[in-house]
Structures are given as structure tokens and as C-alpha cells.
Amino acid sequence: MTNPTSTTPPAKTLAGRREWTALGVLMLPLLLVSMDVSVLYFAIPQISADLEPSGTQQLWIFDIYAFVLAGLLMTMGSLGDRIGRRKLLLFGAAAFGTASVLAAYANSAETLIAARALLGVGGATLMPSTMAIVRTMFTDPGQRAKAIGMWSGVMTGGIALGSVMSGILVEHFWWGSVFLVNLPAMVLLLTLGPILLPESKNPEPGSFDLLSVPLSMAAVLPVIYGIKEIPSEGWNVRYVVSITVGLLFAALFVHRQRTVKSPLISPTLFRGRGFAPGVVLNLVSSFGMMGSAYFTTQYLQSVLGKSSMAAALWSLVPTVLVGVAAPVAAQLVAKGVHRAHVVAGGFTVAACGYALLAFSGTDSLWLVLAGAGVLASGIVTVMSQMMDLALGTVPTANSGSAASLLETGAEFGGALGMAVLGSIGTAVYRHGVPADAPAAAHETLGGALAVAGQLPGDAGRALTAAAREAFTNGMQAAAIAGAVVLLAAAVLSVATLRKVTVREDAADEAGVPDAAPEEKATV
């Protein structure tokens, strides 16, 4: 990739009503993409009754969306830099809308799997494109921080909202309605996007390296698959092999990016002092967020015995704190508090959330909700700051690629959090279940409750109580481990970010302009 040679950063202008209105338009598809991660939670029983998928097909209906999304993020981010981020965003919106209709009216499991895969393709174009366009529209550091804070809050809240929306729609309509809800937002984006959103791209992107596309997918997909399966299946040899193969392809991918003339992901992105720490610390924040979600969702349903719908509604309570975390963090940075201290504070707050979970018992609804809320607010503080820092580090010419690396890192972090903390919790759980309990009771809490329901009187109640106690103990152990990881991240953030000044654009600091002089945002 050819980099501009001028070192004079362009003048930064304040965004006006048009840009903030455009941001609102961008938030709708982002919300829906994040909701699609959890939107099948309540629809799957109806889908199973209607389409009669096999066990393997049902797993693919759930997982294919996240796999395709994670595998294509880097490709789509780089493609947006080359052909135009608005163009790719609108293409993704059309693909997402089309796939939503196909999924809603699928008449077979195979068709639904294909539609979910196409939804993943659309999601992979939408996520980095929205973040890159935000970077293009908001060149003032203060405004960019606020915009990215809103982006982070919507992304986090959408995952929790997806399950609730699914429950409400399925209760009143047929299962396909969970996909048709995507259409109004996509139509709105396709209508207003060409009017409100600026077009931008790298003026000198170089040729598109086709070989890097399968290499990136071969690096991402086996690792994501392996670490997603470990919490439920344990350290099976095939998952270890899958992760190893993915890491080997990752090494090949990195080598190619460093040696090919026009790489898919330019190594120059890492010249900015804050970019690498931004990606790594954002990964750790996703580790903390998804690691806790693995336990709290099961706790609400299987330990407290709440229905799926009630559990989903209770899970919205912690998101109240999420809405204020990112704006507060942005205000602190704007008033001169060093970003390193704000990020370290966010990790410390999140660790305190894990500490609350560590003190929970088998009847601690409000303590668990408080812990989840405190943890989420700390994590969103970190995520918003790291996204702002990482995007401010790179020229806007490469913002799509930078955004895709952030999102790919977040996917890895989330899967890793579920794998590591889930494995700790599972090990403690299995140790706590009575040795003479049936084998199914030793696998999962759900299995134990199913077995207990078949046992007579006191035996069933005793197994239920023991399994719930064992799960809670496992959650406590995982929470302690999570708190240790986040406290270590707080120390790491101070060490790596203390030399990056609060208002300093790392793109200028790296010796490259904030954007290529030739790059113009056009409507």
C-alpha cells in the first residue's frame, strides 16, 4: 500500500446536524447486526417443530452467522477501504435485508442455514463499514469519542435486546418475524444512506490480494470454532487440533501481510503508538464481557428457575449502566484525565463487577444483576476508549481495515472468555456434583436438572440443590479468575498507554496524516 508522504494533518472541522443525523441512521443496522447474535434464543423451538432440523443442522443454524461474520471481517474492512465504505455498507444492507426475507420464509433447515450464512456476509460488511464511516464523519477528537461511545453502547445493548425481541415476536407471531424485523431499518438505510452518508475510500489502495482472503478465513474460523466448543465439550483433541491449525494459518497470513506488495491488512497500521494496545485491550474487554454472560444467563434460568422470557427481561437491567459509561469516559478524557487512567479505571470497575459475582449465592438475583451491570459499564468504558484510540491512530484511508481488526479481535476475545472462564466454571461444577449422580448430571447444570426431574421426591430435590450450588461455586471461581485478568489489564493499560497523550492523534504521532490529502468525503 502506498502511503501519503505529506506529514501535515488536515484541518479538523466540527460535525453538524447532518453528521449526527447520519450517525442515528447508522445505529439502526448496527443494532440489528448485534441483535442477530441472540435473536434465535426463543425462536429455535418453533423452528425445530416446523423445519425438523437434525441436531447438527440446529447447531449450524445457531453458529453459522457468527462464523461467517468473524471469518469475513478483515476481508470486508479492506474491501471497503478500496471500493468505498458507503458503497460496501449499502451493498451489505441489501444483502442483509434479502437474507432476512430468505430466512423468514425458509421451508427447510438447509435454506435457513444458507440464509443465516448470507446474514453473516451482510453483517461482516456492516460492522466495519459503520465504524469506518463514523471515523470519516467525525474528525474532531472530542466528537469522535462521543460518536464511538454511542457506537459501543448500541453494539453492547443489541446483544441483550436480541433475546427479548425474539421472545416478544415469537409470542405474538411466527418464528420468521424475528428476521423480518430487520427490513425497516435496512430500507431506511438504503433510502437515507446515499443522502446523508459521505463516501470515502483509500485513494491509493493497491491491488486486492485475493490469496489473503482464504488465508484470513483459515486463520480465524478454526480458532473461533475450537474455543467456542471447549466450554461445552471440554478439551477434546479435535478442538485443540482445530485451534492449532488456525494458528498455523494465522502465522502464514501475518507473513504474507508483511511481504506482499499490497497486503489485505497493512502492517503500517501498527506504526501508531496506540493501535496495537487498542486492539489487545479491546480483545481483553470482550473476554471479560462474554465470559460473564456465559454464567449470568444460565444463572437466571437454571439456578433461579426463571422462564426464558423472564430471564431475558431481567438481563436488560444491567444495560441501564451501560448507557452512561461511555459518555462519562469521554467527558473525563475531554477534561484532561489521561486516557490510560480512564481505561485502567474501566478495567478496575469491571473487576469489581466480577468481585460482586464472586460473592453471589444460589438466591442472589440483585447481587448478580448489580455485578453484571458494574462489569458491563466498566467494559464499555474500555471498549469505547480503545476503539476511539485505535481509529484515531490510523489514517482515515485505512479506517475500514483498522475497524475490521478491532472487530475480529473482539470476536476472538469473546470466544476466549467463554472458553477459559467457562472451563474453570465447568471444572468446579463437575467437582461439586455428587459422585454417585448420573453421568448427565456431571456434564451441565441443565443435564442435572433434567435428571433430577426424573428422580423421586427427596433424591430429585437433593440433586437439584447440589447442582445449583456447584454451578454457583463454579461461577464464583470463574469470577475470581476474570477479576484477576481484568486487574492485570488495568496495569497493562497504564504501562502501554501512559505515553499516548489524551488529545494526541496517533496518526499524526506516527508520522502520517490523519487522512490522505487526496481523500475527499463526497455525497
C-alpha positions in Angstrom: 0.0 0.0 0.0 1.3 3.4 -0.9 1.2 5.8 2.0 0.8 9.6 1.5 4.1 11.4 2.0 2.8 14.7 3.4 3.0 14.9 7.2 0.6 17.9 7.6 -2.6 16.7 9.1 -5.8 18.2 7.5 -7.9 20.7 9.4 -10.5 19.1 11.6 -14.0 20.6 11.4 -16.8 20.1 13.8 -19.6 17.8 12.7 -23.1 19.3 12.5 -26.7 18.2 12.4 -26.2 16.3 9.2 -23.5 14.1 10.6 -25.3 13.4 13.9 -28.4 12.5 11.9 -26.4 10.2 9.8 -25.0 8.6 12.9 -28.5 7.8 14.0 -29.2 6.1 10.7 -26.0 4.1 11.1 -27.1 2.9 14.6 -30.1 1.0 13.4 -28.3 -1.6 11.2 -25.6 -1.9 13.9 -28.3 -2.6 16.5 -29.8 -5.3 14.3 -26.5 -6.9 13.4 -25.7 -7.2 17.1 -29.2 -8.5 17.9 -28.9 -11.2 15.3 -26.3 -12.9 17.6 -29.0 -13.7 20.1 -32.3 -13.4 18.2 -32.8 -17.1 17.8 -32.9 -17.9 21.6 -36.7 -18.1 21.7 -37.4 -18.9 18.1 -35.5 -22.2 18.0 -38.3 -24.4 19.5 -40.7 -23.2 16.8 -38.1 -23.6 14.1 -37.4 -27.2 15.3 -41.1 -28.1 15.2 -41.6 -26.5 11.8 -38.4 -27.4 9.9 -37.4 -30.5 11.9 -33.6 -30.0 11.7 -31.2 -32.6 12.8 -29.0 -31.9 15.9 -26.1 -30.9 13.7 -28.3 -28.7 11.5 -29.7 -26.9 14.6 -26.1 -26.2 15.7 -25.3 -24.8 12.3 -28.5 -22.6 12.4 -27.1 -21.1 15.6 -23.4 -20.8 14.8 -23.1 -20.2 11.0 -23.9 -16.5 11.4 -21.1 -15.8 13.9 -18.6 -18.0 12.0 -19.1 -16.3 8.6 -19.2 -12.8 10.4 -15.9 -13.5 12.1 -14.2 -15.0 9.1 -15.0 -12.2 6.7 -14.5 -9.1 8.9 -10.9 -8.4 7.7 -11.8 -9.0 4.1 -14.7 -6.7 4.2 -12.9 -4.0 6.1 -10.1 -4.0 3.5 -12.6 -4.1 0.6 -14.4 -1.1 2.0 -11.2 0.9 2.0 -10.8 0.0 -1.7 -14.2 0.4 -3.2 -15.8 2.9 -0.8 -17.2 2.4 2.7 -20.7 3.7 1.9 -20.9 1.6 -1.2 -20.0 -1.5 0.8 -22.4 -0.5 3.6 -25.3 -0.2 1.2 -24.4 -3.5 -0.5 -24.3 -5.1 2.9 -27.7 -3.6 3.9 -29.2 -5.0 0.7 -27.6 -8.5 1.3 -28.8 -8.4 5.0 -32.3 -7.5 4.0 -32.5 -10.1 1.3 -31.1 -12.8 3.6 -33.7 -11.7 6.3 -36.6 -12.4 3.9 -35.0 -15.7 2.8 -34.6 -16.8 6.5 -38.1 -15.7 7.5 -39.7 -17.8 4.7 -37.2 -20.7 4.7 -39.0 -24.0 4.2 -36.1 -26.3 5.1 -33.2 -26.4 7.5 -30.7 -26.2 4.6 -32.4 -23.0 3.4 -32.3 -21.4 6.8 -28.6 -22.3 7.3 -27.8 -20.7 3.9 -29.8 -17.6 4.8 -28.0 -17.3 8.1 -24.7 -17.6 6.3 -25.8 -14.7 4.0 -26.8 -12.7 7.0 -23.2 -13.2 8.3 -21.8 -11.9 5.0 -24.0 -8.8 5.3 -23.1 -8.4 9.0 -19.4 -8.6 8.1 -19.8 -5.6 5.7 -22.0 -3.5 8.0 -19.9 -3.7 11.2 -16.5 -2.3 10.0 -18.2 0.0 7.5 -20.3 1.7 10.1 -17.2 2.2 12.4 -15.1 3.5 9.5 -17.8 5.9 8.3 -18.0 7.3 11.9 -14.2 7.8 11.8 -14.6 9.7 8.5 -17.6 11.9 9.6 -16.2 12.9 13.0 -12.7 14.2 12.6 -12.8 16.3 15.8 -11.3 14.0 18.6 -14.0 15.0 21.2 -16.9 14.5 18.8 -15.4 11.2 17.5 -15.1 9.9 21.1 -18.8 10.7 21.8 -19.8 9.0 18.5 -17.8 5.9 19.1 -19.1 5.8 22.7 -22.6 5.7 21.2 -21.5 3.0 18.7 -20.1 0.9 21.6 -23.3 1.2 23.7 -25.6 0.3 20.8 -23.4 -2.7 20.0 -23.4 -4.0 23.6 -27.1 -3.3 24.2 -28.2 -5.0 21.0 -27.0 -8.4 22.1 -29.1 -8.2 25.3 -32.1 -6.8 23.4 -32.0 -9.5 20.7 -33.2 -12.3 23.0 -36.0 -10.1 24.4 -37.1 -9.0 21.0 -37.1 -12.7 19.9 -39.4 -13.6 22.9 -41.9 -10.9 22.2 -42.1 -11.6 18.5 -42.4 -15.3 18.8 -45.1 -14.9 21.5 -47.3 -13.0 19.1 -46.2 -14.0 15.6 -44.5 -16.9 13.8 -40.8 -17.6 14.1 -39.9 -15.8 10.8 -40.9 -12.5 12.3 -37.6 -12.4 14.2 -35.9 -11.9 10.8 -38.4 -9.6 9.2 -37.9 -7.0 11.9 -34.6 -6.3 10.1 -36.3 -5.0 7.0 -37.5 -1.5 8.1 -34.0 -0.5 9.3 -32.4 -1.8 6.1 -34.9 0.0 3.9 -34.3 3.2 5.9 -30.5 2.8 5.5 -30.8 2.2 1.7 -33.0 5.2 1.4 -31.2 7.8 3.6 -27.7 6.4 3.3 -26.9 7.8 -0.2 -28.2 11.2 1.0 -26.7 11.5 4.5 -23.6 9.4 4.5 -20.3 10.6 2.9 -18.4 8.3 0.6 -14.7 7.8 1.3 -12.0 5.3 0.4 -8.3 4.9 0.2 -7.1 6.9 -2.9 -4.1 4.6 -3.5 -5.2 1.2 -2.2 -3.1 -1.0 -4.5 -4.4 -4.3 -5.9 -6.6 -6.6 -3.9 -4.7 -9.6 -2.6 -7.1 -12.5 -3.3 -4.9 -15.1 -1.6 -5.1 -13.3 1.7 -8.8 -13.8 1.8 -8.8 -17.6 2.2 -5.8 -17.3 4.4 -7.5 -14.9 6.8 -10.6 -17.2 6.9 -8.4 -20.3 7.5 -6.7 -18.4 10.4 -9.9 -17.2 12.0 -12.5 -19.9 11.6 -10.7 -22.9 13.1 -9.6 -20.9 16.2 -13.1 -19.5 16.7 -14.7 -22.9 16.3 -12.3 -24.6 18.7 -12.5 -22.1 21.5 -16.3 -21.9 21.1 -16.8 -25.6 21.6 -14.4 -26.1 24.5 -16.7 -24.8 27.3 -19.4 -27.3 26.5 -17.4 -30.3 25.1 -14.1 -29.9 27.1 -10.6 -30.0 25.8 -11.3 -32.6 23.0 -8.4 -33.3 20.8 -10.2 -32.2 17.7 -10.8 -28.8 19.1 -7.1 -28.5 20.1 -6.1 -29.6 16.6 -8.6 -27.0 15.1 -7.0 -24.2 17.1 -3.5 -25.3 16.2 -4.3 -25.4 12.5 -5.9 -21.9 12.8 -2.8 -20.5 14.5 -0.6 -22.0 11.8 -2.6 -20.3 9.1 -2.5 -17.1 11.2 1.3 -17.2 11.0 1.1 -17.7 7.2 -1.4 -14.8 7.0 0.9 -12.5 9.0 3.9 -13.5 7.0 2.1 -12.7 3.7 0.9 -9.3 5.0 4.5 -8.4 5.8 5.9 -9.5 2.5 3.3 -8.9 -0.2 3.4 -5.6 -2.1 -0.3 -4.8 -1.5 -1.5 -6.6 1.7 -5.0 -7.1 2.8 -4.2 -5.6 6.2 -1.3 -3.2 6.0 1.4 -3.6 8.7 1.7 0.2 8.7 -1.5 0.2 10.8 0.7 -0.8 13.8 3.1 2.2 13.4 0.7 4.3 15.5 1.7 4.1 19.2 -1.8 3.4 20.4 -3.1 0.9 17.7 -1.7 -2.4 19.0 -2.6 -1.7 22.6 -6.1 -0.6 21.4 -6.7 -3.9 19.6 -5.2 -6.0 22.5 -7.1 -4.2 25.3 -10.3 -4.3 23.3 -9.8 -8.0 23.0 -9.4 -8.3 26.8 -12.6 -6.3 27.3 -14.6 -8.7 25.1 -13.0 -11.5 27.1 -14.5 -10.1 30.3 -17.9 -9.3 28.8 -18.6 -12.6 27.2 -17.0 -14.6 30.0 -19.6 -13.2 32.4 -22.5 -13.6 30.0 -21.8 -17.4 29.8 -22.7 -17.7 33.5 -25.3 -15.0 34.2 -27.7 -16.2 31.5 -27.6 -19.8 32.9 -27.8 -18.5 36.5 -31.0 -16.6 35.8 -32.7 -19.6 34.2 -31.3 -22.7 35.8 -30.3 -21.6 39.3 -33.1 -19.1 40.0 -35.5 -21.1 37.9 -36.9 -18.2 35.8 -38.5 -18.7 32.5 -36.6 -17.9 29.4 -38.6 -14.7 28.8 -38.3 -13.6 32.4 -34.6 -14.2 32.3 -34.2 -12.2 29.1 -36.1 -9.3 30.6 -34.1 -9.4 33.8 -30.9 -9.4 31.7 -31.8 -5.9 30.4 -31.5 -4.4 33.9 -27.6 -4.3 33.8 -27.7 -2.4 30.5 -29.0 0.7 32.3 -25.5 1.4 33.5 -24.1 0.8 30.0 -25.8 3.9 28.6 -23.9 6.3 30.8 -20.5 4.6 30.9 -19.1 5.6 27.5 -20.3 9.3 27.7 -18.8 9.7 31.2 -15.5 8.2 30.0 -15.5 10.6 27.0 -16.1 13.6 29.3 -13.3 12.6 31.6 -10.9 12.4 28.7 -12.2 15.7 27.3 -11.5 17.4 30.7 -7.9 16.3 30.7 -7.9 13.0 32.5 -5.3 10.8 30.8 -6.8 8.1 28.7 -4.6 5.5 30.4 -6.1 6.3 33.8 -9.7 6.2 32.4 -9.1 2.8 30.8 -7.4 1.5 33.9 -10.4 2.7 35.9 -12.7 1.0 33.5 -10.9 -2.3 33.9 -10.9 -1.9 37.7 -14.6 -1.2 37.8 -15.2 -4.2 35.6 -13.1 -6.3 38.0 -15.3 -5.0 40.9 -18.3 -6.4 38.9 -16.7 -9.8 38.9 -16.0 -9.4 42.6 -19.7 -9.0 43.2 -20.4 -12.2 41.2 -17.8 -14.0 43.4 -19.9 -13.2 46.5 -23.2 -14.5 44.9 -25.1 -17.4 46.3 -27.9 -19.6 44.9 -30.5 -16.9 45.6 -28.7 -13.6 44.8 -30.7 -12.1 41.9 -29.9 -8.5 42.7 -26.3 -9.1 43.6 -25.8 -10.9 40.3 -27.6 -8.2 38.3 -25.5 -5.5 40.1 -22.3 -7.4 39.4 -23.3 -7.8 35.7 -24.2 -4.1 35.4 -21.0 -2.8 37.1 -18.9 -5.2 34.9 -20.6 -4.1 31.7 -20.2 -0.4 32.5 -16.5 -0.9 33.1 -16.1 -2.9 29.9 -18.0 -0.4 27.7 -15.8 2.4 29.2 -12.7 0.5 28.0 -14.2 -0.5 24.6 -15.3 3.0 23.7 -11.9 4.4 24.6 -9.9 1.7 22.8 -12.0 2.0 19.6 -11.5 5.8 19.7 -7.8 5.5 20.3 -7.2 2.7 17.7 -9.2 4.5 15.0 -7.6 7.8 15.8 -4.2 6.1 15.4 -4.7 5.3 11.7 -5.3 7.5 8.6 -8.9 7.5 7.5 -7.6 5.9 4.3 -7.2 2.7 6.3 -10.1 3.0 8.8 -12.0 0.1 7.3 -9.1 -2.3 7.8 -8.5 -0.9 11.3 -12.1 -1.3 12.3 -12.1 -4.9 11.0 -9.1 -5.8 13.1 -10.8 -4.3 16.2 -13.9 -6.4 15.5 -12.0 -9.6 14.7 -10.1 -9.1 18.0 -13.4 -8.7 19.8 -14.7 -11.9 18.3 -11.6 -13.8 19.5 -11.8 -12.2 22.9 -15.4 -13.1 23.4 -14.9 -16.7 22.4 -11.7 -16.9 24.5 -13.6 -15.5 27.6 -16.3 -18.1 27.2 -13.7 -20.9 26.7 -11.3 -20.0 29.6 -13.8 -18.9 32.2 -16.3 -21.5 31.1 -13.8 -24.3 31.5 -12.9 -23.0 35.0 -16.6 -23.0 36.0 -17.2 -26.4 34.4 -14.3 -28.0 36.3 -15.5 -26.6 39.6 -19.1 -27.6 38.8 -18.2 -31.2 38.0 -16.2 -31.5 41.2 -19.1 -30.3 43.2 -21.8 -32.6 41.8 -22.2 -35.8 43.9 -20.0 -38.6 42.7 -22.9 -41.0 42.6 -25.0 -38.8 40.4 -25.8 -40.0 36.8 -23.2 -39.1 34.1 -25.5 -36.5 32.5 -25.7 -34.5 35.8 -21.9 -34.1 35.7 -21.9 -32.6 32.2 -24.0 -29.5 32.6 -26.4 -27.9 35.1 -29.2 -28.3 32.5 -28.4 -32.0 32.4 -28.5 -32.3 36.1 -31.9 -30.6 36.4 -33.3 -32.9 33.7 -32.0 -35.9 35.6 -33.3 -34.6 38.9 -36.8 -34.2 37.4 -36.9 -37.9 36.8 -35.8 -38.9 40.3 -38.4 -39.4 43.1 -39.0 -36.9 45.8 -36.1 -36.1 48.1 -33.5 -37.6 45.7 -34.5 -35.2 42.9 -34.6 -32.2 45.2 -31.2 -33.1 46.7 -29.6 -33.4 43.2 -31.2 -30.1 42.1 -29.8 -28.2 45.2 -26.4 -29.8 44.8 -26.1 -29.0 41.1 -27.2 -25.4 41.6 -24.8 -25.0 44.4 -22.0 -26.5 42.3 -22.8 -24.2 39.4 -22.8 -21.1 41.6 -19.4 -22.2 43.1 -18.1 -22.6 39.5 -19.4 -19.1 38.7 -17.6 -17.7 41.8 -14.3 -19.4 40.8 -14.6 -18.0 37.2 -15.4 -14.6 38.5 -12.3 -14.5 40.6 -10.2 -15.6 37.6 -12.0 -12.9 35.5 -11.3 -10.2 38.1 -7.6 -11.2 38.1 -7.4 -10.9 34.3 -9.1 -7.5 34.3 -6.9 -6.1 37.1 -3.8 -7.3 35.1 -5.3 -5.5 32.1 -5.6 -2.3 34.2 -1.9 -2.4 35.0 -1.1 -3.2 31.3 -3.2 -0.3 30.1 -1.3 2.2 32.3 2.0 0.7 31.1 1.2 0.8 27.4 -1.0 4.0 27.2 0.8 6.4 29.5 2.9 7.8 26.7 0.0 8.3 24.4 -1.4 11.8 25.2 -5.1 12.4 25.7 -5.7 14.6 22.7 -2.9 13.3 20.5 -4.0 11.8 17.3 -1.7 8.8 16.9 -2.0 9.1 13.2 -0.1 12.4 13.4 2.2 10.9 16.1 3.1 8.1 13.7 4.3 10.5 11.1 1.4 10.1 8.7 -1.5 12.4 8.1 -4.9 11.8 9.6 -6.2 11.2 6.1 -4.7 11.2 2.6 -4.7 14.7 1.1 -6.4 13.3 -2.0 -9.2 11.6 0.0 -12.4 13.5 -0.2 -15.7 12.8 1.5 -18.4 13.1 -1.1 -22.1 12.7 -1.0 
